[in-house]
Each structure stands twice: as C-alpha cells, then as structure tokens.
Amino acid sequence: MYEPGVGNGPAVRADYERRYVEFWPAGVATSGWFLCASCGNTVIVRRVLPRCMLCGERLWERAQGSGASASTAV
C-alpha cells in the first residue's frame, strides 16, 4: 500500500529529474550554450536556435556553461 510521504518516493523522483533532458527545437527564441542532439555540435545562441550547421538536426540540448552536456554533467 502506498502512503504519501512514506518510503523513498521523493528520492526516486529527484533521481528521475536529474536524468531528464529537455530538448529545444530550432526556431525557438532563447540564449545560452546548446548541443546538437544528433552530432554533439556546440553553439552559443543569443537570439534564435538554428538548425545544426554540421548535420542539419533541429533538436538541441541545453549545455552547462562550458558546453558540457546536461545529461553527462554531474
């Protein structure tokens, strides 16, 4: 039987949120460091996310400040 606040429910949820990676589509107005979801190309965006200049992919992953992938950074 599940009871709210009992057990390790929140710890599992916190672990899941750390592994979650948000993808950003090309054409979105934003700024920051992004990695191509397909080839890993890094770009610094100041206005609108472009398509990847190397492979043409339209999905991006927000990178940590130095260009490291959010999914691999610890």
MODELLER restraints for C-alpha pairs under 7 A, 6 or more apart:
rsr = mdl.restraints
at = mdl.atoms
rsr.add(forms.Gaussian(group=physical.xy_distance, feature=features.Distance(at['CA:19:A'], at['CA:71:A']), mean=6.32, stdev=0.5))
rsr.add(forms.Gaussian(group=physical.xy_distance, feature=features.Distance(at['CA:21:A'], at['CA:71:A']), mean=6.16, stdev=0.5))
rsr.add(forms.Gaussian(group=physical.xy_distance, feature=features.Distance(at['CA:22:A'], at['CA:61:A']), mean=6.29, stdev=0.5))
rsr.add(forms.Gaussian(group=physical.xy_distance, feature=features.Distance(at['CA:23:A'], at['CA:59:A']), mean=6.09, stdev=0.5))
rsr.add(forms.Gaussian(group=physical.xy_distance, feature=features.Distance(at['CA:23:A'], at['CA:60:A']), mean=5.37, stdev=0.5))
rsr.add(forms.Gaussian(group=physical.xy_distance, feature=features.Distance(at['CA:23:A'], at['CA:61:A']), mean=4.87, stdev=0.5))
rsr.add(forms.Gaussian(group=physical.xy_distance, feature=features.Distance(at['CA:24:A'], at['CA:59:A']), mean=5.57, stdev=0.5))
rsr.add(forms.Gaussian(group=physical.xy_distance, feature=features.Distance(at['CA:24:A'], at['CA:60:A']), mean=4.92, stdev=0.5))
rsr.add(forms.Gaussian(group=physical.xy_distance, feature=features.Distance(at['CA:24:A'], at['CA:61:A']), mean=6.13, stdev=0.5))
rsr.add(forms.Gaussian(group=physical.xy_distance, feature=features.Distance(at['CA:25:A'], at['CA:58:A']), mean=5.62, stdev=0.5))
rsr.add(forms.Gaussian(group=physical.xy_distance, feature=features.Distance(at['CA:25:A'], at['CA:59:A']), mean=4.67, stdev=0.5))
rsr.add(forms.Gaussian(group=physical.xy_distance, feature=features.Distance(at['CA:25:A'], at['CA:60:A']), mean=6.21, stdev=0.5))
rsr.add(forms.Gaussian(group=physical.xy_distance, feature=features.Distance(at['CA:26:A'], at['CA:49:A']), mean=4.81, stdev=0.5))
rsr.add(forms.Gaussian(group=physical.xy_distance, feature=features.Distance(at['CA:26:A'], at['CA:50:A']), mean=5.08, stdev=0.5))
rsr.add(forms.Gaussian(group=physical.xy_distance, feature=features.Distance(at['CA:26:A'], at['CA:51:A']), mean=5.51, stdev=0.5))
rsr.add(forms.Gaussian(group=physical.xy_distance, feature=features.Distance(at['CA:26:A'], at['CA:58:A']), mean=4.96, stdev=0.5))
rsr.add(forms.Gaussian(group=physical.xy_distance, feature=features.Distance(at['CA:26:A'], at['CA:59:A']), mean=6.17, stdev=0.5))
rsr.add(forms.Gaussian(group=physical.xy_distance, feature=features.Distance(at['CA:27:A'], at['CA:48:A']), mean=5.61, stdev=0.5))
rsr.add(forms.Gaussian(group=physical.xy_distance, feature=features.Distance(at['CA:27:A'], at['CA:49:A']), mean=5.20, stdev=0.5))
rsr.add(forms.Gaussian(group=physical.xy_distance, feature=features.Distance(at['CA:27:A'], at['CA:50:A']), mean=6.08, stdev=0.5))
rsr.add(forms.Gaussian(group=physical.xy_distance, feature=features.Distance(at['CA:28:A'], at['CA:48:A']), mean=5.43, stdev=0.5))
rsr.add(forms.Gaussian(group=physical.xy_distance, feature=features.Distance(at['CA:28:A'], at['CA:49:A']), mean=5.61, stdev=0.5))
rsr.add(forms.Gaussian(group=physical.xy_distance, feature=features.Distance(at['CA:29:A'], at['CA:47:A']), mean=5.46, stdev=0.5))
rsr.add(forms.Gaussian(group=physical.xy_distance, feature=features.Distance(at['CA:29:A'], at['CA:48:A']), mean=4.29, stdev=0.5))
rsr.add(forms.Gaussian(group=physical.xy_distance, feature=features.Distance(at['CA:29:A'], at['CA:49:A']), mean=6.56, stdev=0.5))
rsr.add(forms.Gaussian(group=physical.xy_distance, feature=features.Distance(at['CA:30:A'], at['CA:45:A']), mean=6.97, stdev=0.5))
rsr.add(forms.Gaussian(group=physical.xy_distance, feature=features.Distance(at['CA:30:A'], at['CA:46:A']), mean=6.59, stdev=0.5))
rsr.add(forms.Gaussian(group=physical.xy_distance, feature=features.Distance(at['CA:30:A'], at['CA:47:A']), mean=5.51, stdev=0.5))
rsr.add(forms.Gaussian(group=physical.xy_distance, feature=features.Distance(at['CA:30:A'], at['CA:48:A']), mean=5.72, stdev=0.5))
rsr.add(forms.Gaussian(group=physical.xy_distance, feature=features.Distance(at['CA:30:A'], at['CA:49:A']), mean=6.92, stdev=0.5))
rsr.add(forms.Gaussian(group=physical.xy_distance, feature=features.Distance(at['CA:31:A'], at['CA:45:A']), mean=4.75, stdev=0.5))
rsr.add(forms.Gaussian(group=physical.xy_distance, feature=features.Distance(at['CA:31:A'], at['CA:46:A']), mean=4.37, stdev=0.5))
rsr.add(forms.Gaussian(group=physical.xy_distance, feature=features.Distance(at['CA:31:A'], at['CA:47:A']), mean=5.79, stdev=0.5))
rsr.add(forms.Gaussian(group=physical.xy_distance, feature=features.Distance(at['CA:32:A'], at['CA:44:A']), mean=5.54, stdev=0.5))
rsr.add(forms.Gaussian(group=physical.xy_distance, feature=features.Distance(at['CA:32:A'], at['CA:45:A']), mean=5.23, stdev=0.5))
rsr.add(forms.Gaussian(group=physical.xy_distance, feature=features.Distance(at['CA:32:A'], at['CA:46:A']), mean=6.55, stdev=0.5))
rsr.add(forms.Gaussian(group=physical.xy_distance, feature=features.Distance(at['CA:33:A'], at['CA:43:A']), mean=5.82, stdev=0.5))
rsr.add(forms.Gaussian(group=physical.xy_distance, feature=features.Distance(at['CA:33:A'], at['CA:44:A']), mean=4.55, stdev=0.5))
rsr.add(forms.Gaussian(group=physical.xy_distance, feature=features.Distance(at['CA:33:A'], at['CA:45:A']), mean=6.32, stdev=0.5))
rsr.add(forms.Gaussian(group=physical.xy_distance, feature=features.Distance(at['CA:33:A'], at['CA:62:A']), mean=6.14, stdev=0.5))
rsr.add(forms.Gaussian(group=physical.xy_distance, feature=features.Distance(at['CA:33:A'], at['CA:63:A']), mean=5.28, stdev=0.5))
rsr.add(forms.Gaussian(group=physical.xy_distance, feature=features.Distance(at['CA:33:A'], at['CA:64:A']), mean=6.96, stdev=0.5))
rsr.add(forms.Gaussian(group=physical.xy_distance, feature=features.Distance(at['CA:33:A'], at['CA:65:A']), mean=6.45, stdev=0.5))
rsr.add(forms.Gaussian(group=physical.xy_distance, feature=features.Distance(at['CA:33:A'], at['CA:67:A']), mean=6.05, stdev=0.5))
rsr.add(forms.Gaussian(group=physical.xy_distance, feature=features.Distance(at['CA:34:A'], at['CA:42:A']), mean=5.69, stdev=0.5))
rsr.add(forms.Gaussian(group=physical.xy_distance, feature=features.Distance(at['CA:34:A'], at['CA:43:A']), mean=5.41, stdev=0.5))
rsr.add(forms.Gaussian(group=physical.xy_distance, feature=features.Distance(at['CA:34:A'], at['CA:44:A']), mean=6.37, stdev=0.5))
rsr.add(forms.Gaussian(group=physical.xy_distance, feature=features.Distance(at['CA:34:A'], at['CA:60:A']), mean=6.00, stdev=0.5))
rsr.add(forms.Gaussian(group=physical.xy_distance, feature=features.Distance(at['CA:34:A'], at['CA:61:A']), mean=5.49, stdev=0.5))
rsr.add(forms.Gaussian(group=physical.xy_distance, feature=features.Distance(at['CA:34:A'], at['CA:62:A']), mean=4.49, stdev=0.5))
rsr.add(forms.Gaussian(group=physical.xy_distance, feature=features.Distance(at['CA:34:A'], at['CA:63:A']), mean=4.96, stdev=0.5))
rsr.add(forms.Gaussian(group=physical.xy_distance, feature=features.Distance(at['CA:35:A'], at['CA:41:A']), mean=5.45, stdev=0.5))
rsr.add(forms.Gaussian(group=physical.xy_distance, feature=features.Distance(at['CA:35:A'], at['CA:42:A']), mean=4.54, stdev=0.5))
rsr.add(forms.Gaussian(group=physical.xy_distance, feature=features.Distance(at['CA:35:A'], at['CA:43:A']), mean=6.51, stdev=0.5))
rsr.add(forms.Gaussian(group=physical.xy_distance, feature=features.Distance(at['CA:35:A'], at['CA:60:A']), mean=5.49, stdev=0.5))
rsr.add(forms.Gaussian(group=physical.xy_distance, feature=features.Distance(at['CA:35:A'], at['CA:61:A']), mean=5.14, stdev=0.5))
rsr.add(forms.Gaussian(group=physical.xy_distance, feature=features.Distance(at['CA:35:A'], at['CA:62:A']), mean=6.32, stdev=0.5))
rsr.add(forms.Gaussian(group=physical.xy_distance, feature=features.Distance(at['CA:35:A'], at['CA:63:A']), mean=6.07, stdev=0.5))
rsr.add(forms.Gaussian(group=physical.xy_distance, feature=features.Distance(at['CA:35:A'], at['CA:69:A']), mean=6.86, stdev=0.5))
rsr.add(forms.Gaussian(group=physical.xy_distance, feature=features.Distance(at['CA:36:A'], at['CA:42:A']), mean=6.52, stdev=0.5))
rsr.add(forms.Gaussian(group=physical.xy_distance, feature=features.Distance(at['CA:36:A'], at['CA:52:A']), mean=6.41, stdev=0.5))
rsr.add(forms.Gaussian(group=physical.xy_distance, feature=features.Distance(at['CA:36:A'], at['CA:57:A']), mean=6.92, stdev=0.5))
rsr.add(forms.Gaussian(group=physical.xy_distance, feature=features.Distance(at['CA:36:A'], at['CA:59:A']), mean=6.35, stdev=0.5))
rsr.add(forms.Gaussian(group=physical.xy_distance, feature=features.Distance(at['CA:36:A'], at['CA:60:A']), mean=4.68, stdev=0.5))
rsr.add(forms.Gaussian(group=physical.xy_distance, feature=features.Distance(at['CA:36:A'], at['CA:61:A']), mean=6.37, stdev=0.5))
rsr.add(forms.Gaussian(group=physical.xy_distance, feature=features.Distance(at['CA:37:A'], at['CA:59:A']), mean=5.60, stdev=0.5))
rsr.add(forms.Gaussian(group=physical.xy_distance, feature=features.Distance(at['CA:37:A'], at['CA:60:A']), mean=5.13, stdev=0.5))
rsr.add(forms.Gaussian(group=physical.xy_distance, feature=features.Distance(at['CA:37:A'], at['CA:61:A']), mean=6.04, stdev=0.5))
rsr.add(forms.Gaussian(group=physical.xy_distance, feature=features.Distance(at['CA:38:A'], at['CA:57:A']), mean=6.41, stdev=0.5))
rsr.add(forms.Gaussian(group=physical.xy_distance, feature=features.Distance(at['CA:39:A'], at['CA:55:A']), mean=6.89, stdev=0.5))
rsr.add(forms.Gaussian(group=physical.xy_distance, feature=features.Distance(at['CA:42:A'], at['CA:67:A']), mean=6.41, stdev=0.5))
rsr.add(forms.Gaussian(group=physical.xy_distance, feature=features.Distance(at['CA:51:A'], at['CA:57:A']), mean=5.72, stdev=0.5))
rsr.add(forms.Gaussian(group=physical.xy_distance, feature=features.Distance(at['CA:51:A'], at['CA:58:A']), mean=4.91, stdev=0.5))
rsr.add(forms.Gaussian(group=physical.xy_distance, feature=features.Distance(at['CA:52:A'], at['CA:58:A']), mean=6.52, stdev=0.5))
rsr.add(forms.Gaussian(group=physical.xy_distance, feature=features.Distance(at['CA:62:A'], at['CA:70:A']), mean=6.59, stdev=0.5))
rsr.add(forms.Gaussian(group=physical.xy_distance, feature=features.Distance(at['CA:63:A'], at['CA:69:A']), mean=4.73, stdev=0.5))
rsr.add(forms.Gaussian(group=physical.xy_distance, feature=features.Distance(at['CA:63:A'], at['CA:70:A']), mean=5.26, stdev=0.5))
rsr.add(forms.Gaussian(group=physical.xy_distance, feature=features.Distance(at['CA:64:A'], at['CA:70:A']), mean=5.81, stdev=0.5))
